[in-house]
């Protein structure tokens, strides 16, 4: 494969990943949150629509720290998404190989899974603990995936939507 073709694929892959992460970040923004800083100018802006879900009243057995745990998990995912986008941009500038990009992405996802799992241990509500722990397991699967970039597009983008719907009192 020529250097030009290889560099073109890295650039195209980074652009796709950046667009995907911009959509993910838009999906992570909860209704009551303060606006986040805009993505870097090199990242295309895509708006994601989240399907409306019926509002339910809080359960009498919901643990006091459910909101806190859910907000921390949301922030962890947003921060990891920003890191992945920044790493993608830097990888293009540094002309990293596909293997180097994959290793970097796997490390970021593994770290995120560990942080999310830690929050699951803090959750006092059994159902929230199960949801957040399952989320960590899904992220771990992405870190182990043969093609973690494809996993981001297929699976990771759905995680914030699920958490926004289910991770609340």
N, C-alpha and C positions, 0 to 999 in steps of 0.2 A: 504494500500500500504506500503510495507516495506521501511525502510530508504534507503537501497541500490538501490531499483528501483527508488525511488524519486530522489536521488542524480544522478543516471545515466541519468534520463530524463533531469534534470537541466543541466548537463554537455553536453549532446547531443544537447539540445536546444541552449545553449550558443555557441557551436561550429557552428551550423547552422547559428545562428544570426551573428556570427563573419565573417563567409564566405560570407554571404549575404552583410554585410556592406563593406567588402573589395571590392566586385564587384561594389558596389555603389560608393565608393570612387574613384575607377578607372574610372568609367563613368563620374564623376564630373570634372575630370581633363581636362580643356580646352586646346586646342592646343597651345596657346601662353603663358600659365601659366608656372611659374617656377615649377620645380618638388617639390612635397610635401615630408615631412619626411615620411619614410616608416612606415607601420603599425607595432605594436608591434610583437615580434617574435611569440607570441601565436596566432596571427591572420593569418589564411591561406591566401595566395595571390592568387587571381583569377583575370584574365584579362577579362574585359568586352569589347565587340565590339559595337561600336556605328555606326548605319547605316549612310552611307554618304548621305548628303542632298544637294540639289542644292544650290549654293551660289547666293544670290540676292543682287542687289545694294541697298544701304541705301535709304530709302524713304525721299523725300524732306521735309516731315512733321515730321520726327522722332525728338523727343525732345532731347535736349543736354545731359540730364542725363540718357538716356537709358542704355548706357554701364555701368555706375556706379551702377545703380540699379541692373542690371543683375549680375554684379560681386559680389555685396554684398549678393544677394540672394544665389548665388553659394557658397560663403564662409560660409554663415549661414548653408546651408544644409551639407556641408562638416564637419563643426565644430560639428553639431548635430550628424552626423553619427559617428564621432570619439567618442563623448560622449557616444552614445549608445553602441559602441563596448567596450569602457572602463568600462561602467557600467555592461555590460554582463560578462566581465572577472571578475570584482569585485564581482558580484552576485554569480558566481560559487565558488569563494574563500570564500565568507562569507556564502555560502549555504543558500541563500535567497529562500523563497517559491515562487511558481509560481505567487501568488497574489502580493507579494512584487515586483517582477520583472515587472509584468504588470503595477502596479501603477507607478513605476519609469519610465517606457517607456512612459506611457500616459502623465506624467508630462513633459518629454523632448519634446514630440511631440507637446503638447499644447504650451509650451514656444516657440518652433520653429515657429509654426503657427502665434503666436503673433508678432514675430520678422519679419517674411516674410510679414505679413499684414502691418506692419509699413513701410516697403520698398515700398509696393504697393501705400501707401498714398504719398510717395515722388516722384513717377514716374510722369513725366510730359506728357508722351505719353499715350493717352487713351487706346490704345491696349495693351501696356506693363502693365499698371495699372490693366487692366482686367485680363491679363494672370497671373500676380503675385498674385493678389487677389484670383483668382481661385485656384492657387497653395496652398495658405494659407487655403482655404476652404477644399481642399483635405487632407491636413495635419491634420486639425481639425477633419475630419472624421476618420482619423487613430487614433487620440487620444481618440475618442469615440467608436472605434470598440470593439466588443466583444473579439476579438483576435488580438490585435495590432501587435503581432509578425507575424501573417499570413498576415496582411495588409502591413507590411514592405515588405514582399516578393512579394506580388501580385501587390501593387500599388506604394509604395515609390520608388522602384528601377526604375520605369519609369519616375519619376518626373525630374531627372537631364537630361535625354535624351530629354524630351520635352522642358525643359528650354534652353538647348544647341541649339536646333533647332529653337525655336521661340523667345527667349528672346535676341534679338540683333537688332541693327539698320537695 
